[in-house]
Amino acid sequence: MTPPPSSDALMLDVLFRSRRPSLDEHHRSVAIPPTGSWWRRAGAFAGPGYLVAVGYMDPGNWATDLAGGSAFGYTLLSVILLSSLMAMLLQTLSARLGIAAGLDLAQACRGRFGQKTVIALWLLCELAIIACDLAEVLGTAIALQLLFGLPLLVGVAITAFDVFLMLALQRFGFRKLEAFIATLLVAIAGCFIYELVLARPDVRGILSGLVPNPGIVTNPAMLYIAIGILGATVMPHNLYLHSSVVQTRAFATHAAGKRQAIRHATIDTIIALSLALFINAAILVLAAATFHAAGRNDVADIADAHRLLAPMLGAGAAGVVFALALLASGQNSTITGTLAGQIVMEGFLDLRLPVWARRLVTRLLAIVPAATVIAVAGERATTGLLVLSQVVLSLQLPFAVIPLVMFTGDRALMGRFASPFWLRAVAWTAAGVILALNITLIVGIATRQ
């Protein structure tokens, strides 16, 4: 990666070539009241964090969390907790970049790096979006099968038409889109509260599971699931998404206005990702309390979990509630995946396609491998494909995290809002942990071949 002579050149170059802002149809479309209570202003900033949080509880999370809870009980709760804390850190840095520099992460990369590096980063990011979309396709298809008995191949085909949901929601404005997302998130949380009340998990087991266990690193099977959880929790394309959607707020662009915007965006992020942490932990706890405790360590398949929940929890509605939450999760992730795809294409390539065209291309690239695997290997292979998609996301993480930490620590680019030394140290530590886990995974896979 070859940097330009200075970060000032970065800014001028990017601003010259990016005449339109990221998501220009929604840019600064949400008004921020200049006066009024702190709560009123904070409410105006609330929303982008929930769009980001969706990516941390998509169907890929379900597969990895169910597999981890069923096989290893509460042990991997510590991985969910640490991953969520890293996600909060990285997402707040992403929001800081968008507010202070007025650039999304893809635009900043295009200004800083050479053309070959930019193309490589774009392709890697597109691969991550396709992997994420693959999880959404499979999750939605599985939910439709569980609720209506549709074959998985039919469900996969139906997901091609969810582009119309995205187009319909965008007609009502960005604020309405955020409200729809937040409503579905609350519904998903309510579903799992109901399931946990029925499951009656072991509180001591939960508390002990929040403490990291050395076996996570030394046990190859556990490490594979742990890295899948990391990939499902810290989503690379969300870093691009967040740095763009915070710019939908019409905050004052002077120093005090940016400082206030960063503060409110940070609060929004922490609250939203805390909800995502609860839902991820709830899925793993439900699997541990219901399946692992009963000696069923092999329940990693979402369909099996649905089938066993009702008899094991003694409530006929348990399976239906589980499937409804899965369907809501898949549809939520579809919306934010579309936005992320639009942002990375515009940011890296300055190429703008109609939303419907962008959505159909991405969705078809996910449908083809999903349909192929189902047709060739059968429906039972979908869980392995879901977990694999999350590992692919984890492998792509460093290519988004490292530029983000670099840019947000650059004083010439960020001005007075550049990350202080302690924040840069923590961020680089998180990046180092991600790199180390990915190297461990690759070595492990290579030695098993």
C-alpha positions in Angstrom: 0.0 0.0 0.0 1.6 3.3 -1.1 0.4 6.4 0.7 0.4 9.9 -0.9 2.7 12.6 0.1 0.3 13.8 2.8 -3.1 13.4 4.2 -4.1 16.8 2.9 -3.5 15.4 -0.6 -5.8 12.5 0.4 -8.6 14.9 1.3 -8.3 17.0 -1.8 -8.0 14.0 -4.1 -11.0 12.2 -2.6 -13.2 15.4 -2.5 -12.3 16.2 -6.1 -13.2 12.7 -7.4 -16.2 12.2 -5.1 -18.3 15.1 -6.2 -21.4 13.5 -4.6 -21.4 12.3 -1.0 -22.0 8.7 0.0 -25.7 7.7 -0.2 -26.3 11.2 -1.6 -30.1 10.6 -1.8 -30.1 10.5 2.0 -27.1 12.7 2.8 -28.0 15.2 5.7 -31.7 14.3 5.3 -32.4 13.9 9.0 -32.7 17.3 10.8 -31.0 17.8 14.1 -32.9 20.3 16.4 -30.6 23.2 17.1 -32.3 23.8 20.5 -34.2 21.7 23.0 -33.4 19.0 25.5 -30.4 16.7 25.4 -32.8 13.8 24.9 -34.4 15.3 21.9 -31.1 15.8 20.1 -29.9 12.3 21.2 -33.1 10.9 19.7 -32.5 12.6 16.4 -29.1 10.9 16.3 -30.5 7.5 17.2 -30.8 5.1 14.3 -27.5 4.4 12.4 -26.4 2.2 15.3 -29.5 0.0 14.8 -28.8 -0.3 11.1 -25.3 -1.5 12.0 -26.5 -3.8 14.8 -28.6 -5.8 12.3 -25.4 -7.2 10.8 -24.4 -8.5 14.2 -27.4 -10.8 14.6 -28.0 -12.1 11.0 -28.7 -15.8 10.3 -25.0 -16.5 10.2 -24.8 -15.6 13.9 -27.6 -18.1 14.6 -25.6 -21.0 13.0 -22.4 -20.2 14.9 -24.1 -19.5 18.2 -26.2 -22.6 18.0 -23.2 -24.7 17.1 -21.1 -23.2 19.9 -23.8 -23.5 22.6 -24.8 -27.0 21.7 -21.2 -28.4 21.5 -19.5 -26.4 24.3 -22.2 -25.1 26.6 -21.7 -21.6 27.9 -17.9 -21.6 27.2 -18.0 -19.4 24.1 -20.0 -16.7 25.8 -16.7 -15.0 26.4 -16.0 -14.9 22.7 -19.4 -13.2 22.1 -18.7 -10.7 24.8 -15.2 -9.8 23.6 -16.3 -9.7 20.0 -19.1 -7.4 20.9 -16.7 -5.1 22.8 -14.4 -5.0 19.8 -17.4 -4.3 17.5 -18.4 -1.3 19.7 -14.9 0.1 19.5 -14.5 -0.3 15.8 -18.0 1.0 15.0 -17.5 4.1 17.1 -14.3 4.7 15.1 -16.2 4.2 11.9 -18.8 6.8 13.0 -16.0 9.2 14.0 -14.4 8.9 10.6 -17.7 9.7 8.8 -18.5 12.7 11.1 -15.1 14.3 11.4 -13.7 13.7 7.9 -17.0 13.7 6.0 -15.8 10.5 4.2 -16.9 6.9 4.4 -14.2 4.3 4.8 -14.4 3.2 1.1 -13.9 6.8 -0.1 -11.0 7.3 2.3 -9.3 4.1 1.0 -9.7 5.3 -2.6 -8.0 8.6 -1.7 -5.2 7.0 0.3 -4.2 3.9 -1.7 -3.2 3.2 -5.3 -5.6 1.9 -7.9 -4.5 -1.8 -7.6 -4.9 -1.8 -3.8 -8.3 -0.1 -4.1 -9.5 -2.7 -6.5 -8.2 -5.5 -4.3 -9.9 -4.0 -1.2 -13.1 -3.5 -3.1 -13.1 -7.2 -4.3 -12.5 -8.4 -0.8 -15.3 -6.3 0.5 -17.6 -7.5 -2.1 -16.7 -11.1 -1.2 -17.6 -10.3 2.4 -21.0 -8.9 1.3 -21.7 -11.9 -0.8 -20.8 -14.2 2.2 -23.1 -12.2 4.4 -25.9 -12.2 1.8 -25.4 -16.0 1.5 -26.2 -16.3 5.2 -29.3 -14.1 4.7 -30.5 -16.2 1.8 -30.1 -19.4 3.7 -31.6 -18.0 6.9 -34.7 -16.6 5.2 -35.2 -19.8 3.2 -34.9 -21.9 6.3 -37.4 -19.7 8.1 -39.9 -20.0 5.3 -39.5 -23.8 5.3 -40.0 -23.9 9.1 -43.1 -21.7 9.0 -44.8 -22.8 5.8 -43.1 -26.1 4.8 -41.6 -24.7 1.6 -38.6 -26.7 0.1 -35.3 -24.8 0.7 -34.7 -24.4 -3.0 -38.1 -22.6 -3.4 -37.3 -20.4 -0.4 -33.9 -19.5 -1.9 -35.7 -18.5 -5.1 -38.2 -16.4 -3.2 -35.4 -14.4 -1.6 -34.6 -12.9 -5.1 -37.7 -10.7 -4.7 -36.9 -9.1 -1.4 -35.3 -6.3 -3.4 -38.9 -4.9 -3.7 -39.1 -4.6 0.1 -35.9 -2.5 0.1 -37.3 -0.2 -2.7 -40.6 0.2 -0.9 -39.0 1.1 2.4 -36.7 3.7 0.9 -39.6 5.6 -0.6 -40.7 6.6 2.9 -37.4 8.2 3.8 -34.4 7.1 5.8 -35.9 7.8 9.2 -38.8 5.4 8.5 -36.3 2.8 7.3 -34.5 3.1 10.6 -37.8 2.8 12.6 -38.7 -0.4 10.7 -35.3 -1.9 11.4 -35.5 -1.0 15.1 -39.0 -2.5 15.4 -37.8 -5.8 14.0 -34.8 -5.8 16.4 -37.1 -5.3 19.4 -39.4 -8.1 18.1 -36.4 -10.5 17.8 -35.2 -9.6 21.4 -38.8 -10.3 22.6 -38.8 -13.7 21.0 -35.6 -14.7 22.7 -36.7 -13.4 26.1 -39.7 -15.7 25.8 -37.4 -18.6 24.8 -35.0 -18.0 27.7 -37.9 -17.9 30.2 -38.9 -21.3 29.1 -35.3 -22.7 29.0 -34.3 -21.5 32.5 -30.6 -21.4 31.9 -27.9 -21.9 34.6 -27.0 -18.4 35.9 -23.7 -19.7 37.3 -22.8 -21.3 34.0 -23.5 -18.0 32.2 -21.3 -16.1 34.5 -18.4 -18.6 34.2 -18.8 -18.6 30.4 -18.2 -14.9 30.3 -14.6 -15.6 31.6 -12.2 -16.6 28.7 -11.2 -20.2 28.7 -7.7 -21.3 27.4 -9.4 -24.3 25.7 -10.9 -21.9 23.1 -7.5 -21.6 21.6 -6.1 -25.1 22.2 -9.2 -27.0 21.0 -9.3 -26.8 17.1 -13.0 -27.5 16.9 -13.8 -24.8 19.5 -11.4 -22.3 17.8 -13.1 -22.8 14.5 -16.5 -22.0 16.0 -15.0 -19.1 18.0 -13.6 -17.5 14.8 -16.9 -18.1 13.1 -18.5 -16.2 16.0 -15.9 -13.4 15.6 -16.7 -13.2 11.9 -20.4 -13.1 12.5 -20.1 -10.5 15.2 -17.5 -8.0 13.9 -18.9 -7.5 10.4 -16.4 -5.9 7.9 -18.9 -4.3 5.6 -20.5 -2.7 8.7 -17.5 -0.5 9.1 -18.1 0.9 5.6 -21.8 1.2 6.3 -21.6 3.1 9.6 -19.1 5.7 8.3 -21.7 6.6 5.6 -25.1 6.4 7.4 -23.9 8.8 10.2 -23.7 11.4 7.5 -27.5 11.2 7.0 -27.7 13.6 10.1 -27.7 17.3 9.3 -25.4 18.2 12.3 -23.5 21.4 12.5 -20.1 21.1 10.7 -18.2 23.4 13.1 -16.0 21.8 15.8 -18.7 21.9 18.5 -21.3 20.4 16.2 -19.0 17.5 15.2 -18.0 16.9 18.8 -21.7 16.7 19.8 -22.4 14.4 16.8 -19.6 12.0 17.7 -20.8 11.9 21.3 -24.4 11.1 20.3 -23.3 8.6 17.6 -21.2 6.8 20.2 -24.1 6.5 22.6 -26.4 5.3 19.7 -23.7 2.7 18.8 -23.2 1.3 22.3 -27.0 1.0 23.0 -27.7 -0.7 19.7 -24.8 -3.1 19.9 -25.7 -4.0 23.5 -29.0 -5.2 22.1 -27.1 -7.2 19.5 -24.9 -8.6 22.3 -28.0 -9.7 24.2 -29.5 -11.5 21.2 -26.3 -13.3 20.2 -25.7 -14.4 23.8 -29.4 -15.4 24.1 -29.0 -17.8 21.1 -25.9 -19.4 22.5 -27.5 -19.6 26.0 -30.7 -21.1 24.6 -28.6 -23.8 22.8 -26.5 -24.5 25.9 -29.5 -24.7 28.3 -31.7 -26.7 26.0 -29.4 -29.0 24.0 -26.0 -29.2 25.7 -27.5 -29.7 29.1 -29.5 -32.6 27.8 -26.5 -34.2 26.2 -27.4 -33.1 22.6 -24.0 -31.8 21.6 -24.6 -32.2 17.9 -27.4 -29.7 17.4 -25.8 -27.2 15.0 -28.5 -27.2 12.4 -31.2 -24.5 12.6 -33.9 -26.8 11.5 -33.0 -29.4 14.1 -33.0 -26.6 16.8 -36.5 -25.6 15.7 -37.8 -29.2 15.7 -36.4 -29.9 19.2 -37.2 -26.7 20.9 -41.0 -27.3 21.4 -40.7 -30.8 22.9 -37.6 -30.0 25.0 -39.0 -26.7 26.4 -42.5 -28.1 26.7 -44.2 -25.3 24.8 -45.7 -25.7 21.3 -45.2 -22.0 20.5 -41.4 -22.2 21.1 -40.6 -23.4 17.6 -42.9 -20.9 15.9 -41.4 -18.0 17.8 -37.9 -19.2 17.0 -38.7 -19.3 13.2 -40.4 -15.9 13.3 -37.3 -14.4 14.9 -35.2 -16.0 12.2 -37.3 -14.6 9.4 -37.2 -11.1 10.9 -33.4 -11.4 11.3 -33.0 -12.4 7.6 -35.1 -9.6 6.3 -33.4 -7.0 8.5 -30.0 -8.1 7.3 -31.2 -7.9 3.7 -31.9 -4.2 4.0 -28.6 -3.2 5.6 -26.6 -5.5 3.2 -28.1 -3.6 0.3 -27.0 -0.3 1.7 -23.5 -1.6 2.5 -23.1 -2.9 -1.1 -24.2 0.5 -2.5 -21.7 2.3 -0.3 -18.7 0.2 -1.1 -19.3 0.4 -4.8 -19.8 4.1 -4.8 -16.9 4.7 -2.4 -14.3 2.5 -4.0 -15.2 2.9 -7.7 -17.3 6.1 -7.7 -19.7 3.9 -9.7 -23.4 4.4 -9.0 -26.0 1.8 -10.0 -29.8 1.8 -9.4 -30.6 0.2 -6.1 -32.7 -2.5 -7.7 -29.8 -3.4 -10.0 -27.2 -3.5 -7.2 -29.5 -5.6 -5.1 -30.3 -8.1 -7.7 -26.6 -8.6 -8.7 -25.6 -9.2 -5.1 -28.5 -11.5 -4.3 -28.0 -13.6 -7.4 -24.3 -14.1 -6.5 -25.5 -15.5 -3.2 -28.4 -17.5 -4.6 -26.3 -19.5 -7.0 -23.9 -21.1 -4.5 -26.8 -21.6 -2.0 -28.9 -23.4 -4.6 -26.0 -25.4 -5.9 -25.0 -26.7 -2.5 -28.7 -27.6 -1.7 -29.1 -29.4 -5.0 -25.8 -31.3 -4.8 -25.2 -32.0 -1.1 -28.8 -31.7 0.2 -30.5 -29.5 2.7 -28.4 -30.8 5.6 -25.3 -29.1 4.1 -26.8 -25.6 4.8 -25.5 -25.3 8.3 -21.9 -25.9 7.3 -22.3 -23.3 4.5 -23.6 -20.8 7.1 -20.7 -21.3 9.4 -18.2 -21.2 6.5 -19.7 -17.9 5.4 -19.0 -16.4 8.8 -15.4 -17.6 8.7 -15.0 -15.9 5.3 -16.2 -12.7 6.9 -13.7 -13.1 9.7 -10.8 -13.6 7.2 -11.8 -10.3 5.4 -11.9 -8.3 8.7 -8.2 -7.2 8.8 -8.5 -5.5 5.4 -11.2 -3.2 6.7 -10.0 -2.8 10.3 -6.4 -1.8 9.6 -7.3 1.1 7.2 -10.0 2.3 9.7 -7.5 2.5 12.6 -5.0 4.2 10.3 -7.3 6.9 9.1 -9.0 7.7 12.5 -5.5 8.2 14.0 -4.4 10.6 11.3 -4.5 14.1 12.7 -4.2 15.8 9.3 -7.3 14.0 8.1 -9.3 14.0 11.4 -8.1 17.2 12.9 -8.8 17.6 16.6 -11.0 14.5 16.4 -8.1 12.1 15.6 -8.0 9.1 18.0 -6.0 9.8 21.1 -3.0 7.6 21.9 -4.9 5.3 24.3 -7.7 4.7 21.8 -5.2 4.0 19.0 -3.4 1.5 21.3 -6.7 -0.3 22.1 -7.7 -0.3 18.4 -4.4 -1.7 17.2 -4.6 -4.4 19.9 -8.0 -5.4 18.7 -6.7 -5.5 15.1 -3.7 -7.6 16.3 -6.1 -10.1 18.0 -8.1 -10.4 14.8 -5.0 -11.0 12.8 -3.7 -13.6 15.2 -6.9 -15.5 15.2 -7.1 -15.5 11.5 -3.5 -16.8 11.1 -4.3 -19.5 13.7 -7.4 -20.5 11.7 -5.5 -20.7 8.4 -2.7 -22.7 9.9 -5.2 -25.1 11.5 -7.1 -25.6 8.2 -3.8 -26.2 6.3 -2.5 -28.7 8.8 -5.8 -30.7 8.7 -5.7 -31.0 4.9 
